Amino acid sequence: MSMAMKFGFGQPLKRKEDDALVRGAGRYIADVMPDGALQAVVVRSPHAHAKFTIRDLSAVRAMKGVRLVLTAADVADLGPMPTPGVIPGPTIDVPYYPVLARDVVKHVGDAVAFVVADTLAQARDAAEAIAIDWQELPHVVGAMAALDAKSPRVWPDRSNLSFETTMGDEAATKATFAQAERVVETTIVNQRLVTNYMDTRGVVAEFDGSRYTLTLGSQGSHIIRDIIGVEVMKLKPEQMRVITPDVGGGFGTKLFPYREYALAAVAAERLRQPVRWVSDRSEHFLADSHGRDNISTARLALDDKGKFLALELDIVADMGAYLSCYAPYIPWLGMGMATGPYDIPIAHVRLRSVYTNTVPVDAYRGAGRPEASYLIERAVDHAAREIGMAPDAIRRKNLIKPKALPYTTPTGKVYDSGDFAGTLARAQALADWDGFSRRLRESKRTGKLRGIGIATYVEACGNNGPETARVTLDRDGGITVLIGSQSTGQGHATSYAQLVAERLDIPPERVRVIQGDTDRIPTGAGTGGSSSIPVGGVSVDRASKTLADQMKEIAADALEASAVDMEVVDATVRVAGTDRAITFADLAAHPSATPEKLTAANEFGVDAPTFPNGTHIAEVEIDPDTGATRIIAYVIVDDFGATLNPLMLEGQVHGGTVQGIGQALLEDTVYDAASGQLVSASFMDYAMPRAADAPDFVFETRNVPCKTNPLGVKGAGEAGAIGSCPAVINAVIDALDRAYGIRAIDMPATPQKIWAAIQAATRAAAE
């Protein structure tokens, strides 16, 4: 059996990087401690909105161990934190986002000073000793409150409306609604989330007299260099090196630049010593960008047979106090996926993004597409109940048929491939949909409620780039891959090695994948939008093929044969049909093996996204006496085009789905409207999903190859988080509707929220 058959495309390899990680040999940012490193602490605002004055700092600067205290005046030469994620259409007047606030703070956690000392304890003592005079200002919390003209303004020179934009045909949509047999409306809250990856952010900054080196946890070293180094610090790219070690989760939030990176660099330059800042968990809640936070209304127009005629959406997205890096782009991405996998010929979407006195909001796993999927799936289920149609039947009637592909949606997306009804049918079969009534009776006998919920989703991803892969045959006969994408736990070292094995027939342990170093890797788009395989994978595949051809030429010279007669087999190049062969190591040492011939590079980028899709079916049981929900069964059938590694793919889907379950049932970022305080700023108050909250998943793929990707793949990293929220909440509402006629509940569907809804419905029925 060839190496490609054992280790190549489609094989369920275990992750080669895991052995070191499970043995504690991983090296995360908190493990990076250069000799002589100083420790840094950020002083943050305790108020949601306030003017402030920092008193004389001479006594603080003279405290034992204190090396440096930076305030806004000390970094006045730095540029603001930029917002490259602007969108087509509206002109967005981006407010000034300072590296340190000068005299006004906009949210609890806003940064006002940076303290560096010999030890972390000394830095914390000095931070606490800084005397600040605060004058509280009126604040606003909540997107709908921000739209009220009477509410306080986050920015005094503008309203709280950051921007407004639309998609689709408003006139045609209104005309269709006017003639529709039925119109069904639903309003939902997609609550704010905190990312809570395993390792918090951090940075170690060094300066050698002419050049900065930042070591930090990120989703792309080049993005950090180009924004922090070039835009904020006004350096040339070659004046800053950014290194990313092991990263324990990113989920979009580590893609962005943050203030602390520039502050640490400035401190390292001034002190000529390494400066180290690592966030604690409470600081993560207050300083790292949050996710989601939309309030949306969906209106569906239907004919008398349940066919969708038109869709109208009104979305209000909370941006927080500042516009984070890609913040405007996130809800705009969701707008484009408004109609989901349904044949809805006409649509109009209105988006309003607002400022509030809260932590800025940006991408979180799925970045706008989970919000879009949740909204349309809740709307479809609500429409089914209102017109007396089964949720699966209304979907089958309205899902886009394979023969209609390629299909252009009313928002301009072009779906190239898929069988949406096929994934639904297979998921129903795996879930024993027809046997639900029997299981419902069993639950009733034990005093429990039972519900089953569907989510059929489609998303757009897999087109971030371009990305360049450089593949080299090393002197020891191994292969080195240099690429600008960044693993944050996905397993790139394994998946890229499989693509190399497919072309070069070499076992994965002999493939070294190097990421996260702007000195060794000239360019990189980072990791985001489920693009590492659809874009980076294509680059690795094509560079490996080119290198294979170049190696055949060297082997032909060494073996005195024709290159067309060469084949790559079992880490050798041989004359086909003979035993005449040369090992990779001998080939690399051959006189004709110039460095140019031993390396191949390929850049790949594509405008068109891939459109992964599928069906999630959740079955839940609810205890009406406590409101507690238990997920009894969970089925997922996905179309990812083609599967590179089924084992790793299933892990990605499981992880994303559990994150969605966390949002559906547990997680909530709560601000107190009166004080503007984040009252869920620790794991004591912010509920995270645990192993006991996750069911045993049944997962299958039903792949239809992507027609716009050379590997046929569709992005997969975010899909689990897109289908799970609506499936779980639809199941919860199904259970509540069957027993009490409750047809709406917002995430998170906590026990207390469900119990309160049951009590209210019981009282209403008794009146």
N, C-alpha and C positions, 0 to 999 in steps of 0.2 A: 504494500500500500504506500502510495506516495505521501510526502509530507503535506502536500496541499489537501489530499483527501483526509488526512488525520487532523490537520490543524487549520485548514483554510476556511474559506467563506462557507458559512452555514454550520460549522462545527461547534458543539457546546463546551468549549474550553472553560475551565475554571480560571479565574483571574490570576495571572502570574504575579501581580503586585501584592496580593493579599498575604503571602507568607510573611513578608517583612512587617506588614501593618499589624497583623494579629499577634506577632511576637514583640510588639512594642518598639520596633526599629524604624517606624515612620519618623519623619522630621517635619513637624508643623511649625508655624511661625512662633508659637510660644516656646518651642525648643531651641530657637536660635538665640544664642547668648554669646556674642563676641567678647574677647578679653577687653576689659575696661569699659564695657557698655554702661552707659548712664540710663536711668529710668525716668520715664515721663508720665505725667498725669494731665488730663484736660480738666479745666474748671468750667463747669456748665451751669446754665441758668436754672434756678429753681422755680422760675415764673414762666407763664405762657406768653406774656407780652409785657415788657417793661423797659423803661429807660434806666440806664445805670451809669455809675461813675466808679471807677476803681481808685481807691485812695492810694496814697504814697506807698510804693513797694520797696523802699530801701531796707526796711526791717526784715521783710520777707526774703529779699535777695541776700541778706546777711545771715540767714539761718544756717545752721550746720548742714553741710552736704549740698546745699542748693547751688546749682551751677548757672541756671538761667531761668528767667521768667519772661515769656513773650506775651504781649498784648497786641491789640490791633495796630497801635502806633508803631510797633516794632516790625510789623510785616506789611507796612503800607505799600511797599513796592510790589507785592504779589498781586496777580490778577485775581478776579473772582472765580468761584467754582462755576464752570461753564455748563451750558445745556445744549449739547449738540443734537439732541433728539427732537428737533423741531419737525413739523409736519407740513405737508402741502396744504395750501389754502389760506388759513388765517395768519395774519401777522401777529406774532406773539411778542409783546414787550417784556422780555425776561427781566425780572427784578434782580438787583445786585445781591449776589450770594457771597458774602465775605468769608475769607478763611477764618478770621476771628471777628465776631461782632464788635463794632466800635462803641456804640452808645445806646443801641436798642437791640433787645433780643425778641425773637419771634415765636419761640416755642420752648417748652421745658426740655432742657438738654442742649439748647443752643450753646455753642462754644464761645467763651470769652477770654480765656487765658490758657497758656501751655507752660507747665512747670517741669523743669528737668533737675534731677538731683542724683547723688551717688547711689541712693537706694530708693526703692519704691516707697518705703515707709516715710523717708524724708521728703519725697516729692508730695505724698499725700498730706503730710503735716503742713508743708508750705502752702499747698492749695487751700487747705482749711483756714490758714492764717490770713489769706488775702481778704482784706476788708472791702466790701462792695456796697455802695448805697443804691438801693433799688427803689424805683418809683413805678408801681404797677400801673399798667394801662389796660383799657378794656380789651377783651379777647373774644374770639369766636371759635366754637368747636362744632363740627358737624357740617356736612356739605349743604344740606337744605337750609340750615340756619345762616350759612354764609351768603346765600342768595338773597336773603331778606335785606332790603335796602336800609332797614333800621339797625341792622347788626353792625358791630364795630368793624372797622376796616383793618385788615392785616397790614396793608401798605397804604399810607395816608394819601399818596398821590394817584391812587387808582381804586376802582371797585374791587370786590372780591372775586369777580368773574375774570379768570385768567384768560380764557379764550373760548370761543364758540365756533363749531363747525358742523357741517352736515354732509351726508352722503345720500345718494339715491334721487328719486324723482318725487318731489313733494306734491306737485299738482296731480300727477297720475295716482299717487297713493291716496290722496284725499278723495279724488273722484271715485276710486274703487271702493273705499270705505262707505261712501254715500250710497252706493248701490248694493252693498253686501247684505246677504240674508241674515248673517249673524256677525256681531262684533264682540270679542271677548278681551277683557283688559285685566292685567295683573301688574302689581308693583312689588318689587323685591329689593332686599338689601343684600349686597355682597360685601360682608363686613371687612374691616381692616385687619390685616394679619401682620405678625412679626415673624421673620424668617427662621430664626433659631437653628442655624446650622450647628454642628457639633463643636467646631473650633471657632472661637470668636476672632474678629479681625485683629490685626496687629501689624507693626512695621518696625524694622531695624534699619536705621539710616546711617550711612557712613559717607565721609568726604575725605578725599586724599589730597586736597589742595587744588585740584582742577576739575574733579569729576565726582558726581554723586552715585552711590549705589544704594538702592532701596531693596530690601528683602521683605516680602509681604505676601499674605494670602490673597490671591486674586483669581479671577477667571480669564485673565489675559494680561500679561506683562506689558505688551506694547501699548495697550489702551491706557494703562496707568502712566507709562512714560510719556506718551504723546499729550495727555491732558495735564497731568501734574507737572511734568518737566517742561513741556513746550508752552502750553497755554497759561498755566498758573505761575510757574517760576520763570517763564520767558527764556528758557534755555534752548540751545540747539539739541536735537535728538541724541547726538553722540556725547553730550555732556552728562547724560544720565543712563545708568544701567539699572534695570529692574529684574529681580530674580524672584520666582515663585517656587517655594518648596512644596511639600505635600499639603493638600488642602482638604479639610474635612467638611465638604459641602459648600455650595455657593448659591444655587437656586436663583441666579440673577443678581442678588444683592451684592455679591462680591465682584461683580463686573465693573462697578462704578468706582471712580476716584473719590477719595474722602479727604477732608481737611487735615486729618492727622498726618497724612503722608507728606504733605508740603511742610507742615510745621516741624516734623521730625527732621526733614532734610535741612531746613534752615538752621535748626538747633545744632545738627551735626557739623554744619559748615562753621558756625560761630564758635563752637567748643572744640572742634578738631578731635572729637571722640565719637564713637558710635552712640547713637541715641535709640532707645528701645521703648516703644509704647505698645501695650497689649490690652485690649478692651476686656473688662469684666462683663459678666452676663447682664447686670443691671444697666451698664453703660450701653450695651448692645441694644436694649429696648429703647433707649433714649437718643441714640446717635446714628444707628444704621437705618437706611431707608426702609419704610414699611411697604406693604403690598395690598392690592385690591382696593377696597373702599369706594364702591359705587352704589348709588341708589338709582334704580331704573324702572321705567314703566314700559310695558310691552302691550301693544294692541294688535290682535289678529283679526283680519277680515276673512270670513268663511262663506261658502255657499251652503245650500240646504243639505248637501251630502257630506259635509265635513272637509271639502277641498279648500286648501289655503289660497286666498286670492291676493292678499297684500299684508304687509307687516309695517308697523310704525313703532319706533323706539324713541324714548327720551331718556338719555343717560346723563347723570350728574356725577362727575368724578372728583374726588377730593385729592388735591395735589399736595396738601400740607402747606407749610409757611413759605418754602422756597420751591423753585422748579429744579428737581433733581436731574441727574444727567440725561436720562431718556424719558423723563416723566410724561411729556405731552404725547409721545409716540405710543405709549402703552394703551390708553383707552382708544386711541385712533386705530390701532391694530384690531382691537375688539370690534370696532364698527364694521370693519371689512368682512368679518365672519358672522354678521348679524343673522343671516337666514339659515345658518347651519347646513345640514345635509338635505334640506327640504326644497322642493320645487315651488318656491314663492316668487312669482314673476315680477312683482312690484314691491318696492320697499323705500322707506325714508327713515333715516336715522339722524337724530339731533344729539350732539354731544356738547355739554357745558362743563368746563373744568374750573374749579374754584380753589381759592386760597383759604386756609384755616390756620389757626395758631397751634399747629401740630407738627410732628416729625414729617419731613417730606416723604412722598410716596413714589415708588418706581416699580420696575419689573420684579415680579415674583413668579416662580415656576409656572410658565404658560403665558404670562405677560399679555393680558388683555383677552386672550382666547378662552381661558376658563370662565372669565366674566361673561363673554358672549355665549358660550355653551350653556352656562347655568341659566341665563336669561331666557333663551329660546326654548330650552327644555322644560323649564318651569311653565312657560307660556303655553307650550303644546299640551302638557298634562292638564293644565287648568282649562284649556279649551275643550279637551276631551270630556272632562267631567261636566262642564257647563252645557255641552250639547248632548250628553248621554251616550258617548262613544267610548269604546275601550281604548286605553292608551297605546296598545300595540296596533290596533286597527287604524287609528288616526295617523300613526306613523307610516304604516304600510301604504296607505292611500296617498301620502304626500312626499315620501322620500323620492329623491331623484333616481330615475331608472338608469341602469348601465348604458342602455342604448342612447340616452340623452347626452352622454359624455363625448367630448369635452363640453362642459356646461358653464356658462357665464352667469354669475349671480347678479342681482340688481346692484350690488356694491362693487362689481367689476372683477371679482375673483374668478379664475378659470380652473375648475376642477378637471383634472386630466384623467383620473382613473378612480375606480372604486366600485363596490357593490354594497351599498348601504343597507338595503333590505336583506341581503345575504348574511351580513354580520348579525342583524337583528334576529333572523330566523335561527341561526346556529346558537346564539346566546339563549334564546328561549328554549331550545331543545336541551341544552346543557343545564339550564335552570329548572327543568321540569315545570315549565310555565303552566301546562294543563293540569298539573297535580296540585296547584296552589290551593284550590278550594278545600281539598282534603286536609292540607296542613293548616289552613285557617281554622277549620273545625277543631283540630287538635289543640291549637292555641287557645281557642275560646273555652275549651273544657278545663284548661288550667288557669283561666282568668286573665289571659294575656291578649293584647291586640297584635295583629299581624298585618304586614303590608309588603307589597312588592313594587319596585320602581324601576323604570327604564330610563336610560340616557343614550340616545344615538347622537354621536358627535362627529364633527370633522374640524380639523384645525389646519392652519397654514404655518409652515416652519421649514427649516432646512435650507435656507438660502442666505445665511449670514456669511459674509466673506468679502473678497476672495481669500483663499488660504493657499499657502505654498508649502509643499513637503519636499524635503531634500533627503534622499536615500543614498547611503554610502556603503560600499563594501570595505570593511576594515581589514587590516593586515592579518588579524587572527582568524579571518574567514567569517566573522560575524557581520551583522548589518546594523547600522545606526540610522535612525530616522529623526530628523530635526523638523519640528512643526510648531506653528504658532498657536494652535489651539491649546487649551489647558484643562487637564483632568482635575476635577474636584471630587473624585470618587467614582466616576463613571467606568473606569477601567480602560482608558485609552491605550495603555501599554500592551494590553492583551488584544484589543480589537484591531489596532494598527498592525500588530505583529501577524495577525491572521491574514490581513490583506497582503502583507509582504510574503507570507508563506504561500499564498495562492499563486504568486508570480515567480518566487525564487525557491520554493520547495525547501524551506529551512525551518527548523522547529522554533517556536516562539521564544524559548529561553536564550536563543542566540540573536535575538533582535532587541536592540536597545532603543527605547523611545525617549527622546530628550525634548522637554518643553520648558517654558517658563524662564527663559534667559534671553534678554534682548541683545546681548553681545554675541551669543552663539547662533541665534535665529534672527535673521534680518527683519522679517516682517511677521505679522500675525494678527488675525482678527479676533482671537480669543474664542471662548466657548460660550455660546448663547443661542437661543432659538433652535435647539435640537439640531445643530448644524455640523457637529464634529465628524459624523460619518457621512451624511449627504454631501458635505463640501470637503472637509479635511480628508475623509476616506477616499474620495475620488482622486484627490491630489496624491495620496500615498499609493493608491493602486496604479495610477498612470506613471508616477516616477519609478515605481518598482518594475513596471513593464519596460520602461526605457532602459533602466539599469540592466535588466535581464538581456536585452538586445546588445547592449554595449559589452557585457560580459561574454556573450557568445562570440563577439568579434575578437576579443582577447584570446579566448579559448581556441578559436579557429587558427589563430596565429601560432599558439603554443602547440597545438596538436596537428598542425599542417593539414588542415581540412577547410571546408567551406563553412562560412557562418550559417548558411541556410540548413546545414546538416547538424547543427548543434541543438542539444536540448538540455534544459536545466532539470536535474533529477537528484533528489536526496543530497542537497547542498554540494553538488558537483555540476560541472558542465561536461557533457560527453558527446561523442559522435553517436548519433542515433543508430540503434541496432548493433552497437559494438560495445566492448568493455573498455574502450579508450576514453579516459576521462581525466579531468583535472579538478582537484578540490578548490573550494573557494579561497582558502588560505594560499595555496600555491598560485592560483590565478592572480591574487592581489600582489604577489611578489614578482610576477613575471615582468621582464623589462618593458614590455609594451603597455603595461597597466599604469598609464599616467593618472595623476589625480583627477583629471577631467573625465577620463573613461571610467573611473571607479565611483563617480558620483552622478546622480541624475536628479533633476528638480522639476517640479510641475506646479504651476499655479492654476487653480480652478475657482471659478466663481460663476454664479448663475443668478439671474433676476427672478425667475419664476420659483415660487416656493413649492415644496411638496405638500400633499394634503393627506396625512394620516387620518384614519377614521376608524370607527368601531362602535360597539354597543357594550354598555355596562348594565347589569341587572343586579340590584341589591334586594335582599329579602330581610326584613327586620321584625323583631318582636319587641313590644313595648309593655312595660308593667304600668298599668293605669294608676296604681296606688303611689308610685314613686316618680313616674315619668321617665324612668331609665330605659334607654334603647340598647338593644343588643343586635348586632348584625349576625343573622343566622347563616346566610349563604351569600356568596358574591361571585358572579360570573363575568368574565371579560373576554370578548372576541374582538381582536384588533386587526386592522389592515395596515401593515407597515411596508408594503411593497415587496421587500425581500428581507430575510433575516440573516444578519452576519453571524451572530452568536446567540442562539435561542436561550441559553442559560442566563447570560447577562441581560438580554432583552427582558426576560421575565422579571429579573430583579429590578430593573428600571421601572417597569410597569407597577410592580408591587409597591415600590417606594413612593411613586407619584400618587398612587391610589390611596395609600395610608395618609399622605399629606392632605388629600381631598377629604378623607374621612375625618381628619382632625378639624378641618374647617367646617364641615357639615355638622359635627356633633359637639365640638369641644372648644375650639380656639376663638378668642374674642379680644380685640384690643380696645380697651374701654378708657375713654377720657371723661373726666368729670366736667360737665358743662359749666358749673359755677366757678371752679378754680382753674380749669385748664390742665389739671394734673393728669398724668397717665397713671391710672389706678391699677392697671394690670401689668406692672413693670417688673415682674419676677415670676419664677416658676411656682411660687406660692399662689399666685393670682391668675396666671395664664396657663390654661390646661393644655398640655401636649398629649398627642396620642401615644399610647404605650402598646406593648405587644398584645396585651389582653384586649385591646380595642380593635385589633385587626382580625378579620375572619380568615379561614382557610380559603384562599382564592382558587378558582378554576379559571385557567387562562389558556387561550388558544389564539393562534393567528390564522387569518383567512386572507392571505396576501394577494393583492392584485398589483403587479409591478408598476412602479411609477414611470410614466412616459417621458418625464422631463429630467430625470436623473440618470446619469450613465450607469450607475450600479443598480438601478431599479428600486432603490431604497426610499423610504419616507422617514422623516424625523420621528424619533420615538421617546426622547427623554422627558417630555412634558405631558405626554398623552394621558398618563394615569391620573394626573391632577385635573384634567379637563373633563373626563367622563364621570368622575366619582362624586363630586358634590351634588349634581342634579339627580343621579341615580339614588343616592342615599336619602336626600330630602324628598324626592318623589315617593320613595317607599314609606317614609315616615308619614307624609300627608295621606297616602293611601290607607295606612292603618288608622289614622285619626278620622279620616272621612268615613270609612266603613262603620266605625263605632259611634262617632259623635257628630258627624257632618262638618268637621273642621277641614277647611280646604286651603288654608294658608298658614305657614309658619316660616319665620326667617332663621337663617343660620346665625349662630350655632343652635341647633335644636337640643338644648341642654335639658336635663331632667326637670329642673325648675320651670323652664319655659313650657315644656310639654305638659307638666302637671297643672300649671296655671291655665293653659288653654283648655284642658279637660274640665277643670273646675268651672271655668267661665261658660263652657258649652253646657255643662250639666245644670248650672243655675238658669241659663237661658231656656233650656228645655222644660224646666219646672215652672217657669213663669207663665 
